[in-house]
Amino acid sequence: LKPFWRRRSRPKRPRPRRSAVACVLAARLQRDRSRAAGNVPAVRGMQPAARSSAGRASMRFGHADVLRAVRSLYADELRPLGRVILKRVKEQRVAALALASNLPIDAFDPEALPLIHPERLRRVCEGLRQCRIFPEDGKEFSVRMVQMPDSFVDVSGPDVCPPEFWTALAAHLGQAQNAGVRFPGGRYACAKALEACALPCLHGLSLGRLCHVVQIAISQRKLLGFHGAALVPLGQPKQIAQEVCAGKQPCARTQELVARCGP
């Protein structure tokens, strides 16, 4: 036998290249993983791979996403509560996916996106140097910007709108009632639906003020009421129905309201 220093080492065999089928399978696997992580849009009508709550992955987000959401809530005059920040992060993700896919935002379902764990959201908020965390009722918390003044709307405050405003809003809601419109069953979601319809009487109001309008319409004016999990327009006063709604076809804004919210 030759000494080990004189033995010839065997040449290494080259690694075989992956076939085209293997490349396609690897690409599909990567796509499924990206979809589960929230990097592929969840289009309405499609059933995403991670739709079930048991095996549903968590959404990837960072400090920049949360900071952008908090600043947008400041612009909307909404107090940045944890549950509202969670909704806004999803809304911004849907807007980014719609822009990247060249599709309308209505084609995407925010609820089909991966989950956002509240504990992780709070940890990310605590890591923001531009913000401070304040405890709220129960396990809820709110976020404040250090260098921005607090100018939030008290959604449970008194009614400060003039009577003409409520007359115009009641007229539109009366036409919506005749069309069988149902609004999302939540103050924030209902305000978003009204904002998307661009009613003339609501022009120039921030989302925070729209939430205040929805609260007053439910609790004091009795223009909206809960029917199951949805908000529906209630019966309007007789004089408003006679002056504005009786015998008239639904206007273009009401038809758009029906198209968005459905009967």
PEDADA-V154711 format. One record per residue. N is the residue number from 1. RES is the residue in three letters. PHI is phi in whole degrees, 0 to 359 (none if undefined). D_CENTER is the distance of its C-alpha to the mean C-alpha in Angstrom with 1 decimal. Layout:
# PEDADA-V154711
<<N	RES	PHI	D_CENTER> <N	RES	PHI	D_CENTER>>
This chain:
# PEDADA-V154711
<<1	LEU	none	75.9> <2	LYS	280	74.7> <3	PRO	301	73.4> <4	PHE	295	69.6> <5	TRP	281	69.7> <6	ARG	254	71.4> <7	ARG	288	69.2> <8	ARG	273	67.1> <9	SER	282	63.4> <10	ARG	290	61.9> <11	PRO	291	59.6> <12	LYS	287	55.9> <13	ARG	282	54.5> <14	PRO	292	51.7> <15	ARG	290	48.4> <16	PRO	292	47.8> <17	ARG	287	45.1> <18	ARG	287	42.2> <19	SER	286	42.6> <20	ALA	295	40.2> <21	VAL	295	39.1> <22	ALA	295	38.3> <23	CYS	295	36.2> <24	VAL	295	34.2> <25	LEU	296	33.6> <26	ALA	294	32.6> <27	ALA	294	30.1> <28	ARG	295	28.5> <29	LEU	297	28.4> <30	GLN	294	26.6> <31	ARG	295	24.1> <32	ASP	296	23.4> <33	ARG	293	23.0> <34	SER	293	20.6> <35	ARG	295	18.5> <36	ALA	293	18.5> <37	ALA	272	17.5> <38	GLY	92	14.4> <39	ASN	269	16.5> <40	VAL	245	16.8> <41	PRO	299	14.1> <42	ALA	263	13.3> <43	VAL	276	14.3> <44	ARG	298	14.2> <45	GLY	96	17.7> <46	MET	264	18.4> <47	GLN	255	18.8> <48	PRO	293	18.0> <49	ALA	293	20.6> <50	ALA	249	18.7> <51	ARG	280	17.1> <52	SER	292	19.4> <53	SER	289	18.4> <54	ALA	290	21.9> <55	GLY	256	22.0> <56	ARG	282	18.4> <57	ALA	280	18.2> <58	SER	262	16.1> <59	MET	285	13.9> <60	ARG	273	15.9> <61	PHE	208	14.9> <62	GLY	225	17.2> <63	HIS	297	18.2> <64	ALA	295	17.3> <65	ASP	295	13.6> <66	VAL	291	13.5> <67	LEU	296	15.8> <68	ARG	296	13.8> <69	ALA	293	10.8> <70	VAL	295	13.5> <71	ARG	295	15.2> <72	SER	293	12.4> <73	LEU	292	12.1> <74	TYR	298	15.9> <75	ALA	295	15.8> <76	ASP	273	13.8> <77	GLU	61	16.4> <78	LEU	249	14.1> <79	ARG	292	15.7> <80	PRO	286	13.9> <81	LEU	284	14.0> <82	GLY	300	13.3> <83	ARG	292	10.8> <84	VAL	285	8.9> <85	ILE	299	9.4> <86	LEU	301	8.2> <87	LYS	296	4.6> <88	ARG	291	5.3> <89	VAL	298	7.2> <90	LYS	294	5.2> <91	GLU	297	3.7> <92	GLN	291	7.4> <93	ARG	294	8.7> <94	VAL	297	7.8> <95	ALA	297	9.4> <96	ALA	293	12.2> <97	LEU	293	12.9> <98	ALA	295	13.1> <99	LEU	293	15.4> <100	ALA	289	17.4> <101	SER	267	17.9> <102	ASN	58	18.7> <103	LEU	232	16.5> <104	PRO	292	14.3> <105	ILE	295	10.5> <106	ASP	295	11.1> <107	ALA	282	13.1> <108	PHE	246	10.4> <109	ASP	249	8.9> <110	PRO	299	6.0> <111	GLU	288	8.3> <112	ALA	275	11.1> <113	LEU	288	10.4> <114	PRO	301	12.8> <115	LEU	290	12.6> <116	ILE	244	12.2> <117	HIS	284	15.3> <118	PRO	301	15.3> <119	GLU	295	18.9> <120	ARG	291	18.2> <121	LEU	299	15.5> <122	ARG	293	18.1> <123	ARG	297	20.8> <124	VAL	294	18.9> <125	CYS	296	18.5> <126	GLU	293	22.2> <127	GLY	274	23.1> <128	LEU	276	21.9> <129	ARG	286	25.1> <130	GLN	277	23.5> <131	CYS	231	21.9> <132	ARG	232	23.3> <133	ILE	257	22.1> <134	PHE	233	23.0> <135	PRO	288	23.2> <136	GLU	237	21.8> <137	ASP	295	22.7> <138	GLY	67	23.0> <139	LYS	267	21.2> <140	GLU	286	18.5> <141	PHE	217	18.8> <142	SER	230	17.8> <143	VAL	239	18.2> <144	ARG	237	20.4> <145	MET	283	21.3> <146	VAL	291	25.1> <147	GLN	257	26.0> <148	MET	231	23.8> <149	PRO	287	24.7> <150	ASP	278	22.6> <151	SER	228	21.9> <152	PHE	272	19.4> <153	VAL	274	19.5> <154	ASP	281	20.9> <155	VAL	293	18.9> <156	SER	258	21.8> <157	GLY	283	24.4> <158	PRO	288	27.1> <159	ASP	281	26.9> <160	VAL	242	27.9> <161	CYS	278	27.1> <162	PRO	289	30.3> <163	PRO	298	31.5> <164	GLU	296	31.1> <165	PHE	296	27.3> <166	TRP	291	27.2> <167	THR	295	29.7> <168	ALA	293	27.6> <169	LEU	293	24.4> <170	ALA	296	26.5> <171	ALA	295	28.0> <172	HIS	294	24.7> <173	LEU	291	23.6> <174	GLY	295	27.1> <175	GLN	294	26.8> <176	ALA	295	23.4> <177	GLN	295	25.2> <178	ASN	295	28.0> <179	ALA	274	25.7> <180	GLY	76	24.1> <181	VAL	283	20.6> <182	ARG	238	18.2> <183	PHE	260	15.0> <184	PRO	301	12.3> <185	GLY	277	14.0> <186	GLY	193	12.3> <187	ARG	297	12.9> <188	TYR	293	9.5> <189	ALA	293	8.3> <190	CYS	293	11.8> <191	ALA	296	11.8> <192	LYS	296	9.0> <193	ALA	294	11.2> <194	LEU	293	14.2> <195	GLU	296	13.2> <196	ALA	292	12.7> <197	CYS	276	16.2> <198	ALA	55	17.9> <199	LEU	293	20.5> <200	PRO	301	23.6> <201	CYS	289	23.8> <202	LEU	257	20.3> <203	HIS	295	21.1> <204	GLY	87	20.8> <205	LEU	274	18.8> <206	SER	286	16.1> <207	LEU	295	12.8> <208	GLY	296	14.7> <209	ARG	290	17.6> <210	LEU	294	15.7> <211	CYS	298	14.7> <212	HIS	294	18.4> <213	VAL	297	19.4> <214	VAL	297	17.6> <215	GLN	297	19.3> <216	ILE	293	22.6> <217	ALA	296	22.3> <218	ILE	276	22.0> <219	SER	274	24.4> <220	GLN	247	27.1> <221	ARG	282	27.0> <222	LYS	58	26.4> <223	LEU	271	24.7> <224	LEU	232	21.8> <225	GLY	211	22.4> <226	PHE	277	21.0> <227	HIS	231	22.2> <228	GLY	71	21.3> <229	ALA	264	17.6> <230	ALA	242	16.9> <231	LEU	257	17.8> <232	VAL	233	20.7> <233	PRO	293	22.9> <234	LEU	268	26.1> <235	GLY	300	29.6> <236	GLN	272	30.3> <237	PRO	302	33.5> <238	LYS	296	36.5> <239	GLN	292	37.3> <240	ILE	291	33.9> <241	ALA	298	34.1> <242	GLN	287	37.6> <243	GLU	282	36.9> <244	VAL	244	33.7> <245	CYS	267	32.5> <246	ALA	290	35.9> <247	GLY	74	37.1> <248	LYS	248	34.5> <249	GLN	283	32.3> <250	PRO	301	28.5> <251	CYS	286	27.7> <252	ALA	296	25.6> <253	ARG	295	22.5> <254	THR	292	22.9> <255	GLN	297	23.3> <256	GLU	294	20.1> <257	LEU	298	18.5> <258	VAL	295	20.1> <259	ALA	295	19.1> <260	ARG	278	15.3> <261	CYS	267	15.3> <262	GLY	79	18.5> <263	PRO	285	21.5>>
